[in-house]
Amino acid sequence: MADQKLAYLSLGSNLGDTLNNLQTAVFEIQKTAGDIQRISPIYQSSAWGFESDDFLNICLSVNTILPPQKLLDTLLSIENKLGRIRFKEDGYQARSIDIDILYYERETFISDTLVIPHPEMCYRKFVLKPLADIAPQFYHPIVNKDTRNLIQECRDKGKLEKTTFRLYKDRTELFANTNFIAIEGNIGAGKTTLANKISEDFNGKLVLERFADNPFLPKFYEEQSRYAFPLEMSFLADRYQQFTDDTSQYDLFKSFMVSDYDIYKSLIFARITLQQDEFELYRKLFHLMYKEVRKPKIYVYLYQSTDRLIQNIKKRGREYEQSIDVGYLEQINKGYFDFIKSYPEQNNLVIDLEDLDFVNNNKDYETIVDKILKFAVHLPAVKA
């Protein structure tokens, strides 16, 4: 087996969704170039050498078995995948991604397309500052000064500000930063299936709603007006007890939690099913309980059209669901959207499943995972 070498890379982006450009590049480096050891904080910097939008910049270290030229080829392939073709550019310009090799151990390397150490790194504070965060005492093999000394001597006066965001070497690490995701949706939307798949693939603690044994549910579908209040009260009691138990108990072997419901659904359904005087009483009790429960960091709502919901309900074959009224499903959808609009401070992500079949098509499942992760990157990091 080839010896591993420690390389230091600089990444920057100032075109498109810059934060996700960097995160996607980091994921690709981890998959194709080697095992990432450290990732610096993210800095915002003014464009260097030309007029353009600000950049986001990071540095990272990676253990790699690739020799320098092969490492460069791999990084250029990543740039190409993210929409940049480096050697067709003329001078400095905006770019979706820029990946440079700064150091390769303490070796020097020169070819027609690559010089290591990077010949301009000493003049760029947006490189040196994030590099100092992960390698403050690494010595430049030619000038024989460490990163801290290089910063002190650098005359770059461009703007440089540390941001509150961070990046993750793989998707499992990023899911861990979400801490708690609630996946919600109408009856038959597929929330339980998606929660199961995400928990299995990314080491999440699974929190599932248990309601199949509720004695009022089959009766409710037959005679809503009579059984609505006892049904909603029993659901609320069960959900509150289960939700507080499950979300307050950490699993040391799991990275985050993912649930197929949020307790707020109790109020959404109650608003639809209860008479006004019953609902006012219910709401008072609900808000007393809601203050005490844990809130998700990301609230994902899976939207499906009523026709698709009816198809899904028929497929899963629960006898007591077969007579659900179309108007009832439409009211539930409206109730969820009213809730999402009324809580703008909550991290709400609505995913339209109309053209997606994540149960039978893994590509569609990956599309949904990608949407959640792209949303998650823009959230503040969980403090250790």
C-alpha positions in Angstrom: 0.0 0.0 0.0 1.3 3.4 -0.9 2.4 5.8 1.8 0.0 8.5 2.8 1.1 12.1 2.4 -0.4 15.1 4.1 -1.4 17.8 1.7 -2.9 21.3 2.4 -5.5 22.7 0.1 -7.1 26.1 -0.4 -10.7 26.3 -1.6 -12.7 29.4 -2.7 -16.0 30.2 -4.4 -17.8 33.4 -5.3 -20.4 32.3 -7.9 -23.8 30.7 -7.2 -24.5 29.1 -3.9 -21.0 29.6 -2.6 -21.4 27.8 0.7 -22.8 24.7 -1.0 -20.2 24.9 -3.7 -17.5 24.6 -1.0 -19.4 21.8 0.8 -19.9 19.8 -2.3 -16.2 20.1 -3.2 -15.2 18.9 0.3 -17.5 15.9 0.0 -15.8 15.1 -3.4 -12.3 15.5 -2.0 -13.2 13.1 0.8 -14.5 10.6 -1.7 -11.8 10.8 -4.4 -8.6 12.4 -3.0 -8.1 11.1 0.5 -9.2 11.3 4.1 -9.7 14.9 5.3 -8.0 15.6 8.6 -9.0 19.2 9.4 -11.2 21.9 7.9 -10.7 25.6 8.7 -13.5 28.0 9.6 -15.0 29.8 6.5 -13.8 33.3 5.7 -15.5 35.9 3.5 -12.9 37.9 1.5 -12.9 40.5 -1.2 -12.0 39.4 -4.7 -8.2 39.3 -5.2 -6.8 40.8 -8.4 -10.1 41.7 -10.0 -13.5 43.3 -9.4 -16.2 40.8 -8.4 -18.4 39.5 -5.6 -16.8 38.4 -2.4 -15.4 35.0 -2.0 -15.9 32.3 0.7 -12.6 30.7 1.5 -11.3 27.7 3.5 -8.2 25.6 3.9 -8.1 21.9 4.7 -5.6 19.1 5.2 -6.0 15.7 3.6 -4.1 12.4 3.9 -3.7 11.2 0.4 -1.9 8.3 -1.5 -2.0 10.3 -4.7 1.2 11.8 -6.0 1.1 15.6 -6.6 0.2 15.5 -10.3 -2.5 12.9 -9.8 -3.8 14.9 -6.9 -4.1 17.9 -9.1 -5.9 16.0 -11.8 -8.4 14.7 -9.2 -9.0 18.3 -7.9 -9.4 19.6 -11.5 -12.0 16.9 -12.1 -13.9 18.1 -9.0 -13.7 21.7 -10.3 -15.0 20.5 -13.7 -17.9 18.6 -12.0 -18.9 21.8 -10.2 -18.9 23.8 -13.5 -15.3 25.2 -13.7 -12.9 24.5 -16.5 -9.7 26.1 -15.3 -7.5 26.2 -18.4 -10.0 27.9 -20.6 -10.0 30.9 -18.4 -8.2 34.1 -19.2 -7.0 36.0 -16.1 -8.9 36.3 -12.9 -12.7 35.9 -12.9 -15.6 34.7 -10.8 -15.7 31.0 -10.3 -18.0 28.4 -8.7 -15.0 26.7 -7.2 -11.3 27.1 -7.0 -9.1 24.4 -5.4 -5.3 24.9 -5.1 -2.6 22.7 -3.6 -0.6 24.7 -1.1 1.7 22.1 0.4 2.4 18.5 -0.2 4.2 17.4 3.0 7.4 19.7 2.9 8.1 18.6 -0.7 8.7 20.9 -3.7 7.3 20.0 -7.0 7.4 21.7 -10.4 5.6 20.8 -13.7 4.0 22.6 -16.6 0.7 22.8 -14.7 1.7 22.6 -11.0 4.1 24.3 -8.6 4.3 23.3 -4.9 4.4 25.1 -2.6 1.9 27.4 -4.3 3.9 30.3 -5.6 1.4 33.1 -4.5 0.2 31.8 -1.2 2.5 34.0 0.8 0.8 37.1 -0.7 -2.8 36.1 0.0 -4.2 36.6 3.5 -7.4 34.8 2.5 -5.2 31.7 2.2 -2.9 32.3 5.1 -5.5 33.0 7.7 -7.6 29.8 7.3 -4.3 27.9 6.9 -3.1 29.3 10.3 -6.3 27.9 11.9 -5.3 24.3 10.9 -1.5 24.5 10.6 -0.1 27.5 12.5 3.3 26.0 12.9 3.8 24.4 9.5 7.0 25.7 7.9 7.1 26.8 4.3 9.9 24.5 2.8 11.4 27.3 0.8 11.2 30.5 2.8 11.4 28.5 6.0 8.8 30.5 8.0 5.7 29.1 9.6 2.1 30.2 8.8 1.9 32.7 11.6 5.1 34.5 10.5 3.9 34.5 6.9 0.6 36.3 8.0 2.6 38.9 9.9 4.7 39.7 6.8 1.7 39.6 4.3 0.8 43.0 2.9 -2.6 41.9 1.6 -5.1 44.6 2.8 -8.2 43.0 1.3 -11.3 42.4 3.5 -11.3 39.2 5.4 -14.0 38.2 7.9 -14.6 34.9 9.7 -18.2 33.6 9.1 -20.4 31.6 11.5 -20.7 28.7 9.1 -18.7 25.5 8.9 -18.1 22.6 6.6 -18.1 18.8 7.1 -16.0 16.2 5.5 -18.9 13.8 4.7 -22.7 13.7 4.7 -22.9 11.7 8.0 -20.9 14.5 9.7 -23.3 17.1 8.3 -26.4 15.2 9.4 -24.9 15.0 12.9 -24.8 18.8 13.0 -28.6 18.9 12.3 -29.0 17.4 15.8 -32.8 16.8 15.3 -34.8 16.6 12.1 -38.6 16.3 12.1 -40.1 14.9 8.8 -43.7 15.8 8.5 -46.4 15.4 5.8 -50.0 14.5 5.1 -51.4 11.0 5.6 -49.6 8.8 3.1 -46.9 11.3 2.2 -44.1 8.8 3.0 -42.6 10.5 6.1 -42.1 7.3 8.1 -40.3 5.6 5.2 -38.0 8.6 4.6 -37.2 8.9 8.3 -36.3 5.2 8.4 -34.0 5.4 5.4 -32.2 8.5 6.7 -31.7 7.0 10.1 -30.3 3.8 8.6 -28.0 5.6 6.1 -26.6 8.3 8.4 -26.6 6.8 11.9 -29.6 8.6 13.3 -31.8 7.7 16.3 -35.2 7.0 14.9 -38.3 8.5 16.6 -41.5 7.1 15.2 -45.1 8.0 16.0 -47.0 5.1 17.5 -50.7 5.3 16.9 -51.9 2.1 15.3 -53.5 0.8 18.5 -55.5 4.0 19.2 -59.0 2.7 19.8 -60.6 5.9 18.6 -59.0 6.1 15.2 -61.2 3.5 13.3 -64.3 5.0 15.0 -63.2 8.5 14.0 -63.1 7.7 10.3 -66.6 6.3 10.5 -68.1 9.1 12.6 -65.9 12.1 12.9 -68.1 14.5 14.8 -68.6 12.1 17.7 -65.1 10.8 18.1 -63.0 13.8 17.1 -62.4 15.2 20.6 -61.5 11.9 22.4 -59.3 11.0 19.4 -57.4 14.3 19.5 -57.0 14.3 23.3 -55.7 10.7 23.3 -53.3 11.6 20.4 -52.0 14.6 22.3 -51.4 12.7 25.5 -49.7 9.8 23.7 -47.6 12.1 21.5 -46.5 14.3 24.4 -45.5 11.4 26.5 -43.7 9.6 23.7 -42.1 12.7 22.2 -40.7 13.9 25.5 -39.4 10.5 26.4 -37.8 9.8 23.0 -36.3 13.2 22.4 -34.9 13.7 25.9 -32.9 10.4 25.9 -29.7 10.6 23.9 -28.3 7.5 22.2 -24.5 7.6 22.6 -24.1 5.5 19.5 -26.2 7.7 17.2 -25.2 11.0 15.7 -28.6 12.8 15.6 -32.3 12.2 15.8 -34.8 12.0 13.0 -38.6 11.7 13.7 -41.5 11.0 11.4 -43.6 13.6 13.2 -43.6 16.8 15.2 -45.9 17.3 18.1 -47.3 20.5 16.6 -49.3 18.2 14.2 -51.7 17.7 17.1 -52.9 21.3 16.9 -53.0 21.1 13.1 -55.3 18.1 13.1 -57.4 19.4 16.0 -58.1 22.7 14.2 -59.6 20.7 11.4 -61.6 18.1 13.3 -62.9 19.9 16.4 -65.8 22.2 17.0 -64.7 25.8 17.8 -65.4 25.5 21.6 -63.7 22.2 21.8 -60.7 23.5 19.9 -60.3 26.5 22.2 -60.1 24.2 25.2 -57.7 21.9 23.4 -55.4 24.7 22.3 -54.9 26.0 25.8 -53.8 22.6 27.0 -51.7 22.1 23.9 -49.6 25.3 24.4 -48.9 24.4 28.0 -47.4 21.2 26.7 -45.7 22.6 23.6 -43.5 24.9 25.7 -41.8 21.9 27.3 -41.1 19.8 24.2 -37.9 19.8 22.1 -38.1 21.7 18.8 -36.4 20.3 15.6 -33.5 22.1 14.1 -34.9 21.3 10.6 -38.7 20.9 10.0 -39.1 19.0 6.6 -42.6 19.0 5.1 -43.2 16.4 2.3 -45.8 17.8 0.0 -47.8 15.4 -2.3 -50.9 16.2 -4.3 -54.2 14.8 -3.0 -54.4 12.3 -5.9 -50.9 10.9 -5.0 -51.9 10.7 -1.3 -55.0 8.7 -2.2 -52.9 6.3 -4.3 -50.4 5.9 -1.5 -53.1 5.3 1.1 -54.6 2.6 -1.1 -51.2 0.9 -1.6 -50.4 0.6 2.1 -53.8 -0.9 2.7 -54.8 0.2 6.2 -58.5 -0.7 6.3 -59.6 2.2 8.5 -57.9 4.8 6.1 -59.6 3.6 2.9 -62.7 5.9 3.5 -60.7 9.1 4.1 -62.4 12.1 2.5 -60.4 14.0 -0.2 -61.6 17.3 1.4 -60.1 16.2 4.7 -56.7 15.6 3.1 -56.8 19.0 1.5 -57.6 20.6 4.8 -54.6 18.9 6.4 -52.3 20.2 3.7 -53.7 23.7 4.2 -53.2 23.4 8.0 -49.6 22.4 7.6 -48.9 25.3 5.2 -50.6 27.7 7.6 -48.4 26.4 10.4 -45.2 26.8 8.3 -46.2 30.4 7.4 -46.9 31.3 10.9 -43.5 30.2 12.2 -41.0 32.0 9.9 -38.3 31.8 12.5 -38.4 28.0 12.3 -36.1 26.3 9.8 -38.8 25.0 7.5 -38.0 23.1 4.3 -40.9 22.1 2.0 -40.1 19.3 -0.5 -42.5 18.8 -3.4 -42.6 15.0 -4.1 -44.8 15.3 -7.2 -42.2 13.9 -9.6 -40.2 11.9 -7.0 -40.6 8.3 -5.9 -37.9 7.9 -3.2 -39.3 4.5 -2.1 -38.6 2.7 -5.4 -36.0 5.0 -7.0 -32.7 5.6 -5.2 -31.8 8.5 -7.4 -35.0 10.3 -6.2 -34.1 9.4 -2.6 -30.6 11.0 -3.1 -32.3 14.1 -4.5 -34.2 14.5 -1.3 -31.2 13.9 0.9 -29.3 16.5 -1.2 -32.0 19.0 -0.7 -31.9 18.5 3.1 -28.1 18.8 3.2 -28.0 21.9 1.1 -30.5 23.4 3.4 -28.6 22.2 6.5 -25.3 23.8 5.4 -26.8 27.2 5.8 -27.7 26.6 9.4 -25.3 27.6 12.3 -23.1 24.8 13.6 -24.1 22.9 16.8 -21.7 24.0 19.5 -19.6 21.2 20.9 
